[in-house]
């Protein structure tokens, strides 16, 4: 079994010692196996997706492309 994260509930929800803020929904199921299953919904900024800087620009071509005669379909 892989290493499991430690989830604690005391003055907020903590996963491996880090507080999770912005929770919108949580479902915790526990069984006799001493392993609980958690479903978390929360708001956050996804690094690499929500904070992408628009550094590209699209420009109109300086002149319209016209193929040479020898490359036209025959």
Order of alpha helices (4+ residues) and beta strands (2+ residues): beta-beta-beta-beta-beta
